[in-house]
């Protein structure tokens, strides 16, 4: 089969299109023919060595495709499924844990199905887990026109919250407003002051920060006393270690660095969050924007575009074209 292989970590150029042996599923897995693979920031962290994996390896966690083989014979061949936790998804075939995937309804396109779970589940646990939003809540979302940002905005608004976002361009501002943002700001050294002024002089209840290094200090300033700063990504780079006394200085605020693994660890929690995303998409209550679709062999170009902030919403790799 063909796949993207990383022999040594580094920049996008290390993503090599190659022919490799097909994987063999265990009893707890199914073998899936990949139609579309999602491209996410976590993939870049493994590619550049921020997160470790022994080389050589095939990157990618997310995608959609049709079941080829189930060793237990429980899932029929041809069943369309989606997943977000199958390492090695930048490939024509991948093994997926049977309890970490969902069936895909016919009315959801492969591009959407292949990019909805990682960002959708993340937005779900942020808004309905890390900090439970309701009609009395105010939140600030950095990278408001990114994949998670657009979905989290929609989910937050559906819960009745007041949503402020931060973007870098006029186009992204328009996208953020279309997702339901109440007010869209631009990145600046005075961001926290602007947010507080617009919010009646006080900080927001929670900041969902997926940018990291470039926005973290403003996030600490923008939250109210005893509020929560949720650092869920590092698009601009990792945050430097901080003295816990800083949290006291800002009003006894809470700081958390969550992950999908931790927020889908309870029995039934993964399926609950995944099904909530699928149902919302099917019912038209949640809209995913796929702004770029690249052939599998162009994975390096996809990573460059993602990290240069040329993209909005989600981007995917087209692995196989259905007849």
MARLOGU-505798 format. One record per residue (C-alpha): x, y, z; residue in one letter. Coordinates in steps of 0.5 Angstrom, whole numbers, plus 500, padded with zeros to 3 digits. Layout:
residues N
((X, Y, Z), a)
...
***
This chain:
residues 323
((500, 500, 500), x)
((502, 507, 499), x)
((503, 512, 506), x)
((507, 518, 508), x)
((513, 516, 512), x)
((517, 519, 517), x)
((524, 517, 517), x)
((527, 522, 521), x)
((523, 528, 525), x)
((524, 535, 522), x)
((520, 540, 518), x)
((514, 538, 512), x)
((520, 536, 508), x)
((521, 529, 512), x)
((514, 527, 510), x)
((515, 522, 504), x)
((510, 518, 500), x)
((512, 511, 500), x)
((510, 504, 499), x)
((510, 500, 505), x)
((507, 493, 508), x)
((500, 493, 510), x)
((498, 493, 517), x)
((495, 487, 520), x)
((489, 488, 525), x)
((489, 485, 532), x)
((482, 482, 535), x)
((481, 489, 538), x)
((482, 493, 531), x)
((479, 493, 524), x)
((482, 494, 518), x)
((480, 500, 514), x)
((481, 503, 507), x)
((482, 510, 508), x)
((478, 515, 504), x)
((480, 521, 507), x)
((485, 523, 513), x)
((484, 529, 517), x)
((490, 534, 518), x)
((491, 537, 525), x)
((496, 540, 529), x)
((498, 534, 533), x)
((501, 531, 527), x)
((506, 537, 526), x)
((508, 536, 533), x)
((510, 528, 532), x)
((513, 530, 525), x)
((517, 535, 528), x)
((519, 531, 534), x)
((515, 535, 540), x)
((511, 529, 541), x)
((516, 523, 541), x)
((515, 516, 536), x)
((520, 511, 534), x)
((522, 512, 527), x)
((520, 510, 522), x)
((513, 512, 523), x)
((506, 513, 519), x)
((503, 520, 522), x)
((496, 522, 522), x)
((490, 520, 527), x)
((484, 522, 524), x)
((480, 519, 518), x)
((474, 516, 515), x)
((474, 510, 510), x)
((470, 503, 509), x)
((472, 497, 513), x)
((476, 492, 510), x)
((476, 486, 515), x)
((474, 485, 522), x)
((477, 479, 525), x)
((471, 478, 530), x)
((466, 478, 524), x)
((462, 483, 528), x)
((463, 489, 523), x)
((461, 488, 516), x)
((466, 490, 510), x)
((464, 496, 507), x)
((461, 499, 513), x)
((463, 507, 513), x)
((467, 509, 519), x)
((470, 515, 522), x)
((476, 515, 527), x)
((480, 520, 531), x)
((485, 516, 535), x)
((489, 511, 529), x)
((496, 513, 529), x)
((498, 511, 522), x)
((492, 514, 518), x)
((496, 518, 513), x)
((496, 511, 509), x)
((491, 507, 504), x)
((490, 502, 510), x)
((490, 503, 517), x)
((488, 499, 523), x)
((483, 502, 528), x)
((481, 500, 535), x)
((474, 498, 535), x)
((471, 502, 541), x)
((474, 508, 538), x)
((470, 509, 532), x)
((463, 511, 530), x)
((459, 509, 524), x)
((458, 515, 519), x)
((451, 516, 516), x)
((450, 517, 508), x)
((449, 524, 508), x)
((456, 526, 511), x)
((461, 527, 506), x)
((468, 524, 507), x)
((471, 530, 507), x)
((467, 532, 513), x)
((467, 525, 516), x)
((475, 525, 516), x)
((476, 531, 520), x)
((470, 532, 524), x)
((472, 528, 530), x)
((478, 530, 533), x)
((476, 538, 533), x)
((469, 536, 534), x)
((470, 532, 541), x)
((475, 537, 543), x)
((470, 543, 542), x)
((465, 538, 546), x)
((470, 537, 552), x)
((472, 544, 552), x)
((465, 547, 552), x)
((462, 541, 556), x)
((467, 539, 560), x)
((473, 543, 562), x)
((468, 549, 563), x)
((461, 548, 563), x)
((458, 553, 559), x)
((451, 556, 560), x)
((447, 562, 558), x)
((451, 566, 564), x)
((458, 564, 561), x)
((463, 569, 557), x)
((468, 566, 554), x)
((474, 568, 549), x)
((477, 563, 544), x)
((483, 564, 540), x)
((484, 562, 533), x)
((477, 563, 532), x)
((477, 561, 525), x)
((481, 555, 526), x)
((478, 548, 526), x)
((477, 548, 533), x)
((475, 555, 534), x)
((469, 555, 529), x)
((466, 549, 532), x)
((467, 551, 539), x)
((464, 558, 537), x)
((458, 554, 535), x)
((457, 549, 541), x)
((458, 555, 546), x)
((453, 559, 542), x)
((448, 553, 542), x)
((449, 553, 550), x)
((447, 560, 550), x)
((454, 563, 552), x)
((457, 570, 550), x)
((463, 568, 545), x)
((469, 573, 544), x)
((474, 570, 539), x)
((481, 572, 536), x)
((483, 572, 529), x)
((488, 575, 524), x)
((485, 577, 518), x)
((478, 580, 515), x)
((477, 574, 512), x)
((477, 570, 518), x)
((473, 575, 522), x)
((468, 574, 517), x)
((468, 567, 518), x)
((468, 567, 526), x)
((462, 572, 526), x)
((458, 567, 521), x)
((460, 561, 526), x)
((456, 566, 532), x)
((461, 570, 535), x)
((459, 576, 539), x)
((465, 580, 538), x)
((471, 578, 534), x)
((478, 581, 536), x)
((485, 582, 533), x)
((491, 579, 536), x)
((495, 585, 540), x)
((499, 586, 546), x)
((493, 590, 549), x)
((488, 584, 547), x)
((486, 583, 554), x)
((485, 590, 556), x)
((480, 590, 550), x)
((476, 584, 552), x)
((475, 586, 559), x)
((473, 593, 556), x)
((468, 590, 552), x)
((466, 585, 557), x)
((463, 591, 562), x)
((470, 592, 565), x)
((471, 585, 568), x)
((475, 578, 565), x)
((471, 573, 562), x)
((469, 566, 565), x)
((474, 562, 561), x)
((479, 563, 556), x)
((480, 557, 551), x)
((487, 558, 548), x)
((489, 554, 542), x)
((495, 558, 540), x)
((500, 558, 546), x)
((506, 562, 547), x)
((504, 568, 543), x)
((497, 569, 547), x)
((498, 566, 553), x)
((500, 572, 557), x)
((494, 575, 554), x)
((490, 569, 556), x)
((492, 570, 563), x)
((490, 577, 563), x)
((483, 576, 560), x)
((480, 572, 565), x)
((476, 574, 571), x)
((479, 572, 578), x)
((477, 565, 580), x)
((476, 564, 572), x)
((479, 558, 568), x)
((485, 559, 563), x)
((484, 552, 558), x)
((491, 551, 554), x)
((489, 546, 549), x)
((494, 547, 544), x)
((500, 550, 542), x)
((500, 553, 534), x)
((505, 558, 536), x)
((509, 554, 540), x)
((509, 551, 547), x)
((508, 556, 553), x)
((514, 557, 557), x)
((514, 554, 564), x)
((511, 559, 569), x)
((511, 560, 577), x)
((504, 557, 580), x)
((504, 564, 584), x)
((503, 567, 577), x)
((496, 564, 578), x)
((495, 568, 585), x)
((497, 574, 582), x)
((491, 574, 577), x)
((486, 573, 582), x)
((487, 565, 584), x)
((485, 563, 577), x)
((485, 556, 574), x)
((490, 553, 569), x)
((489, 547, 565), x)
((492, 543, 560), x)
((487, 538, 557), x)
((487, 532, 552), x)
((482, 528, 548), x)
((485, 522, 552), x)
((483, 524, 559), x)
((476, 527, 557), x)
((474, 521, 554), x)
((477, 516, 559), x)
((471, 515, 563), x)
((466, 509, 561), x)
((462, 511, 555), x)
((465, 518, 555), x)
((468, 517, 548), x)
((462, 515, 545), x)
((457, 520, 548), x)
((462, 526, 545), x)
((463, 522, 538), x)
((455, 521, 537), x)
((454, 528, 540), x)
((458, 531, 534), x)
((455, 526, 529), x)
((448, 528, 531), x)
((449, 535, 531), x)
((452, 535, 524), x)
((447, 530, 521), x)
((441, 535, 524), x)
((445, 541, 521), x)
((446, 544, 528), x)
((454, 544, 527), x)
((457, 546, 520), x)
((464, 544, 519), x)
((468, 548, 514), x)
((474, 544, 510), x)
((478, 549, 506), x)
((483, 545, 503), x)
((483, 538, 500), x)
((490, 535, 498), x)
((492, 529, 495), x)
((496, 524, 500), x)
((503, 525, 496), x)
((502, 533, 498), x)
((502, 532, 505), x)
((508, 536, 506), x)
((504, 542, 502), x)
((498, 541, 507), x)
((503, 542, 513), x)
((506, 548, 511), x)
((499, 551, 509), x)
((497, 549, 516), x)
((503, 552, 520), x)
((503, 558, 516), x)
((496, 560, 518), x)
((494, 560, 511), x)
((488, 555, 512), x)
((481, 556, 516), x)
((477, 551, 519), x)
((479, 544, 517), x)
((484, 541, 512), x)
((484, 534, 509), x)
((488, 529, 505), x)
((484, 525, 499), x)
((487, 518, 500), x)
((482, 514, 495), x)
((477, 517, 491), x)
((470, 513, 491), x)
((467, 510, 485), x)
***
